Structures are given as structure tokens and as C-alpha cells.
Amino acid sequence: MKIYLLIALAFCFLLTACRVIEPDYFGEKYPPTTHVDIFYSTHDVKKDYKVIGHMNLLNFGQDSVKIKFVRYAQKIGADAIVITGNTVNDSVKGGSDVVNADALKYN
């Protein structure tokens, strides 16, 4: 009986570890896009655009965060993102680094 409990517990931990992490998003959504430009300042955006929303995600590595932002931006129909910087989320014990980005739609 104990072995079944251990197997069930291990399976639950495995499912939790495989959870898909997506950015928190607040904004408008459009039909999906296939390409998303990445910027670090709005001054670098050379096309007319509007900000359609704001995203944030726990910082677990620059490359991983960029990939997650781009994939989510494609799902919401953004043409570009502007990574605006990091903040510290004090609601998590010890604080955690959160990366923020704006989603853009070209005019």
C-alpha cells in the first residue's frame, strides 16, 4: 500500500514540475502572428505602433524569458515586444526578480 502512495506522490511532483509557465498578461488580443521583433527601448522601434498590453514573468534566465515572451506574444498577435526591465516582487518570500515587457502591434 505504501508503494502505491509513493508512486502517486512522485507522479504528482512530476506533473507539477512539467507545468507550462507563461507570462502574466493584461491587454488586448489579436489573431496570432508568426514573427515578433524584440526591443529594449521604444526609441529603437522605427515603425508606428500601439501598445496592446503588458507582460511580466519571473526571471529564470535571459534566454528562457525572451523565448517565453516571444511565444506568448505570437499567441496574442503582437508584432513586437519591448523588454522594459526588471522589478522585485516582494509578495514572494525573499523577493523575486520579475521581467516586464510591453506588447506592440504595428499600425
Helices and strands as residue ranges (DSSP letters): H 2-17, E 24-27, E 37-39, G 42-44, E 49-58, H 62-76, E 80-89, E 96-106
